[in-house]
Structures are given as structure tokens and as C-alpha cells.
Amino acid sequence: MNEAKGIKSWLTKRIDQELKDLSNQEPSNPLATIAFALVFTIILLYLIAHQLLSTGFFNTNFDVLAMVFLYGSLIEWIVVAILESVGQKNISRDIDAFGGIIFVVIGGVWLFVVFPFEFTYFADVLPESIRLLIQWISNDVARVILVLWIVVNTIAAFYYGILRVSVRKARAYKR
């Protein structure tokens, strides 16, 4: 019983903190959010280069649905970072919470099941001098990373989903 009260108290504090943060329309740390958007833009472009150059990284299982899940998750994160950097926190957090369930959790499971990658070719679009940095990633290593990614993001998606619903209820109650 005390554990339930402790969790409820912690969630209430987190909701209050989120309400306070949302009422402040100042942009989030712009350097961090811009860096975040830039990193995911580079990853997106890297994957698009693989596809356009037909390196062999994407195998025959890389169909339209796999593209939507892979590219959609990256685009979602870029949009969220941009919205955060311009002070649109409420919209960005809705997209992050509910888009994360669709693209990262469902999409991640789908990508794991069909596994449309061949990591032997993952470093092929890099200059020869720096290929060694990521050449060690095999399909098995990538699958383990993908499973960890799915587990962590499933927990985060449900947490942020509950938080967003709770914040919306609290905002409606205060009106």
C-alpha cells in the first residue's frame, strides 16, 4: 500500500513539474535540441545514402512499411527537437509520447521481425579511413541493440503516455 502511495506521490510531483515546464513558453535548451535534431538528420541522411546507392545494407525485406517505421521514427525525433527548440513543448511532447508508441515500439518490433538490414555493408558509405569505427557491428549485435532499444522505448512510451494523459487531465481540471 505504501508503494502505491509513493508511486502516486512521485507521479503527482512529476505532473506538477511538467505543468510548470509547459507554462513556461521559453524554448528548451536550444543547443541541445538543435544538436539532437542534427544527429538524427545525419542518421537519416546516412540511411538514405545506403538506399540511394544500393549498398546492400537494406535487403529485400526493406519494403514500404519498413521504410515508414525506420524513416518515420527519425523524422518524428527531428520534428520533436525542432518544436522543443522553438518553445512548442506541449505539441512536441504529444508527438513524442504517442508517435513513440507507433514508430519506435510498433515499428521497432516490426523491424526486428522482418530485419531488413545486412550490417556487413553498414560502413560502406563512409570514407575508408573511418569505416573501422562501425564495421564491427554484425547482424547479431544489431539485433541485440534493437531489442534493447525496443524494451527501453516501450517503457518510456508508456511512462510518457501516462504522463501526457495525466497532464491533460490536470490542465482540464485547473480551467
Protein Blocks (a to p, Z undefined) as FASTA:
>chain_A
ZZmmmmmmmmmmmmmmmmmmmmpmcdcdfklmmmmmmmmmmmmmmmmmmmmnonolacfk
lcfklmmmmmmmmmmmmmmmmmmmnopamlmmmmmmmmmmmmmmmmmmmmmmnopacfkl
mmmmpcfklmmmmmmpcfklmmmmmmmmmmmmmmmmmmmmmmmmmmmmmmmmmZZ
